[in-house]
């Protein structure tokens, strides 16, 4: 078996750009329109997002679960033309100044016939 493991590190600025793409996604209702002021990864791989909405005096916090965070990162990778194997295992890990997407693909191997 051949195992490929990739780690994609998303900085806080990349996370803000990923959220901007997600805000423009049709039919999404998780993230209101506004300026993303702060993005903080949570320990379990989700995100805490602070949004400054137009006309509001205070920011609004929106929490993303790890599965929703994974979905928005996969959308961002697609928009940035970063290939991610569909059938690979994916997990998120929090880092000090960003988020790590770990992609693990397994390819079975065979030997030539005797």
C-alpha positions in Angstrom: 0.0 0.0 0.0 1.1 3.5 -0.7 0.1 6.2 1.7 0.2 9.9 0.9 -0.1 12.4 3.6 -0.3 16.1 2.9 -0.6 19.0 5.4 -2.1 22.2 4.1 -1.5 25.1 6.5 -4.1 28.0 6.2 -2.9 31.2 7.8 -5.3 33.6 9.4 -5.3 35.8 6.3 -6.0 32.7 4.1 -8.9 31.8 6.5 -10.3 35.3 6.1 -10.2 34.9 2.3 -11.8 31.4 2.5 -14.6 33.0 4.6 -15.0 35.7 2.0 -15.5 33.0 -0.7 -18.0 31.2 1.6 -20.0 34.5 2.1 -20.6 34.6 -1.7 -21.6 30.9 -1.9 -25.3 30.6 -3.0 -27.8 29.5 -0.4 -25.4 29.6 2.5 -27.1 30.9 5.7 -24.3 30.4 8.2 -22.3 33.5 7.6 -24.0 36.9 7.4 -22.6 39.6 5.1 -20.1 41.9 6.7 -16.4 42.3 7.2 -14.6 39.5 8.9 -12.5 41.2 11.5 -11.1 38.2 13.4 -10.7 34.5 12.8 -9.7 32.2 15.7 -9.3 28.4 15.3 -10.9 26.4 18.1 -9.1 23.5 19.7 -11.3 20.9 18.0 -10.7 22.3 14.5 -13.6 24.7 14.2 -13.5 28.5 13.8 -14.7 31.4 15.8 -15.4 34.3 13.4 -16.0 37.9 14.3 -18.2 39.8 11.8 -18.6 43.6 11.6 -21.9 44.1 9.9 -22.8 47.3 8.1 -24.4 49.8 10.5 -23.8 47.7 13.6 -21.7 49.1 16.5 -20.6 45.7 17.8 -19.1 42.7 16.1 -21.1 39.4 15.9 -19.5 36.1 16.7 -20.3 33.1 14.4 -19.0 29.7 15.4 -18.2 27.1 12.8 -18.1 23.4 13.6 -15.2 21.3 12.4 -17.3 19.8 9.6 -18.5 23.2 8.4 -15.0 24.5 8.6 -13.8 21.6 6.5 -16.5 22.3 3.9 -15.5 25.9 3.6 -11.8 25.0 3.3 -12.6 22.5 0.5 -14.6 25.2 -1.3 -11.6 27.6 -0.9 -9.2 24.9 -2.2 -11.4 24.4 -5.2 -11.5 28.1 -6.0 -7.7 28.3 -5.6 -7.2 25.2 -7.8 -5.5 23.2 -5.0 -6.3 19.6 -5.8 -7.7 17.5 -2.9 -8.5 13.8 -3.5 -12.3 13.3 -3.0 -11.9 9.9 -1.4 -9.0 10.8 0.9 -9.4 11.1 4.6 -9.4 14.6 5.9 -9.0 16.1 9.4 -8.4 19.5 10.9 -5.9 20.5 13.5 -5.6 23.9 15.2 -2.3 25.8 15.1 -1.1 28.9 16.8 -1.7 31.2 13.9 -3.9 29.2 11.6 -5.4 25.8 10.8 -3.9 22.7 9.3 -5.9 20.4 6.9 -4.4 16.9 6.9 -5.2 14.9 3.8 -4.4 11.2 3.8 -4.9 9.0 0.7 -4.2 5.3 0.5 -3.4 3.5 -2.7 -3.5 -0.3 -2.8 -0.5 -2.0 -4.5 -0.2 -5.2 -6.5 2.8 -7.3 -7.6 3.2 -8.7 -11.1 1.9 -12.2 -11.6 4.6 -14.9 -11.0 
